[in-house]
């Protein structure tokens, strides 16, 4: 049984569950005339958030109070659509960061501030369902707020859906394993070209983000759906032979050590990123 800890407004309360842990509950009318110690009407709960500590609880409540209800309506509509139309296994945890992002993005666009998404190409090709959900979010924003956003924002929104699905899986793993795996892939690249990657370089940053996505998929054992023409892959392999050999080394390492077969599409995207970083060293001899 849930009991009210504090009512912030008609639609937002903090409560204590049967284990003594604090939960933040959102729902129309859930806080109406509620006092500390009152029983929570659980039929009114629309969203539940479990902060891990007091600091996170304060942050949640601050965001809740600052985000207009219209954004919650939009986010909940989008979450339902993503589950029903795309089959995404999203949790309610994604609602809060999603609402915060939407509110900030609408304000940015209204002020004429547009951001370029350096990972849009990867998102479009590696996370089809999440990207389509991001595009649908743009349609809802247009309907609800009359603000027209571009595909860069759809890519940013897709990050939330990717992270929500991978987050719990990777958190259950030893963080050192993810760090180790990431380091192994980067080491193979550096050894293959006898160079040290510059973290401040734009293309290197894109490569690191791409590899981080790959590591997340490996830890969650989620493979992408192949959509690459083998002839296209062959053309890039011939154009960037050293990058191609490097990718094959990475693929062999991942399969032998982690039993993860690197698909042709993943190999191609990795090849392109490596070639962009190392193209001055990647000359066909």
Secondary structure, DSSP 8 states (H G I E B T S, - for coil): --EEEEEEETTEEEEE-TTS-EEEEE-TTTTTT--TT-B--GGG--EEE--SSHHHHHHHHHHHHHS-HHHHHHHHHHHHHHHHHS-----THHHHHHHHHHHHHHHHHHTT-----TTHHHHHHH-HHHHHHHHHHHHHHHHHH-----HHHHHHHHHHHHHHHHHHHHHHS-HHHHHHHHHHHHHHHHHHHT----TTSHHHHHHHHHHHHHHHHHHHT--------HHHHHHHHHHTHHHHHHHHHHHHHHHHHH-----HHHHHHHHHHHHHHHTTT----
